């Protein structure tokens, strides 16, 4: 068990936060694309 300096820990958490934020943005973008595609798909089916 090694002690982590608070500063290092905070830096690590901020890095993780950015990483998660990027994933969330990418996921949102993908969902939007899927929605658009399914609307186009439904349009062709109707």
C-alpha positions as CSV (number, residue, x, y, z in Angstrom):
1,X,0.0,0.0,0.0
2,X,1.7,3.2,-1.1
3,X,0.7,6.6,0.0
4,X,-0.5,8.9,-2.8
5,X,0.1,12.6,-2.5
6,X,-3.1,14.5,-2.6
7,X,-1.9,16.6,-5.5
8,X,-1.1,13.5,-7.5
9,X,-4.5,12.0,-6.6
10,X,-6.3,15.2,-7.7
11,X,-4.4,15.3,-11.0
12,X,-5.3,11.7,-11.6
13,X,-9.0,12.3,-10.8
14,X,-9.0,15.3,-13.2
15,X,-7.5,13.1,-15.9
16,X,-10.1,10.5,-15.3
17,X,-12.8,13.1,-15.4
18,X,-11.7,14.4,-18.8
19,X,-11.6,10.8,-20.1
20,X,-15.1,10.0,-18.8
21,X,-16.4,13.3,-20.2
22,X,-14.9,12.5,-23.6
23,X,-16.5,9.0,-23.5
24,X,-19.9,10.6,-22.6
25,X,-19.7,13.0,-25.5
26,X,-18.8,10.3,-27.9
27,X,-21.6,8.1,-26.6
28,X,-24.1,11.0,-26.9
29,X,-22.9,11.6,-30.5
30,X,-23.3,8.0,-31.4
31,X,-26.8,7.8,-29.9
32,X,-27.8,10.9,-31.9
33,X,-26.4,9.3,-35.1
34,X,-28.3,6.1,-34.4
35,X,-31.5,8.1,-33.8
36,X,-31.1,10.0,-37.0
37,X,-30.4,6.8,-38.9
38,X,-33.4,5.1,-37.5
39,X,-35.6,8.1,-38.4
40,X,-34.3,7.8,-42.0
41,X,-34.9,4.1,-41.9
42,X,-38.5,4.6,-40.6
43,X,-39.1,7.2,-43.3
44,X,-38.1,4.7,-46.0
45,X,-40.3,2.0,-44.5
46,X,-43.4,4.2,-44.3
